[in-house]
Every structure is written in C-alpha cells, then in structure tokens.
Amino acid sequence: MLLSDSSLNSTSMSQITEALKSRKTFSLLADTFQALGDDSRIRIVWVLSKGERNVGDLADLLKMSQPAVSHHLRMLRNLRLVRVRREGRTSFYSLDDQHINRLLHEGIEHVEDLLP
C-alpha cells in the first residue's frame, strides 16, 4: 500500500528530509555495499571475521594470488572495513570494527533464509 503525502505526519517528513540531506552518508554506504558486492572481497571479510590474518594466510585459504589479495585488502582498507597491524615486515589484517562483522553475519543469515 502506498502512502500519500497527506498520510505522513509532519514530524516523520522532517526526519526523512533531514536524513536525506546527508548525501555523504548514503554515498559511503553505497561504496561499502559495492565493495562487499565482490565475492573475493566478501570471502576475505568472512575469513577476517574469524580472526586476524596476514596476506599469505589469506591467499592460501582463499586459493588466490598474494597480489590479488593485497589489491582487495587495499580497497577494503581505504573504505575502513579492515585495518592493518604491522609486526616487523609482516602485515596482519582484521576487521575494522564489529559493525562490519554484524553486517556480514546479517547478510549471511538473509541469504541462508533464501536457500531451499
């Protein structure tokens, strides 16, 4: 059922209008979903949801080349979905925060509900 403008009260219309003013928020959210829309990156995020890993471990687990993993990690890092910790010459990657972990698990739960 579609609601007409007259069926929405002025408070909710002003809240919607205010929220829509923050184009940067919606842009960053779209960038996040776009990044997670790639199956290699979502697999990297899933592995990182289980704990910190270095590029070599990720490449071995995911059967990908180290340069390919590094490329995906750079994009995820630029969007602040993952963070890096350096120990000597080795870089260890982990999820940036629990929001990403929750987003991943909510998405998996949604997809599993769609499966027969």
Secondary structure, DSSP 8 states (H G I E B T S, - for coil): ----GGGS-HHHHHHHHHHHT-HHHHHHHHHHHHHHTSHHHHHHHHHHTT--EEHHHHHHHHT--HHHHHHHHHHHHHTTSEEEEEETTEEEEEESSHHHHHHHHHHHHHHHHH--
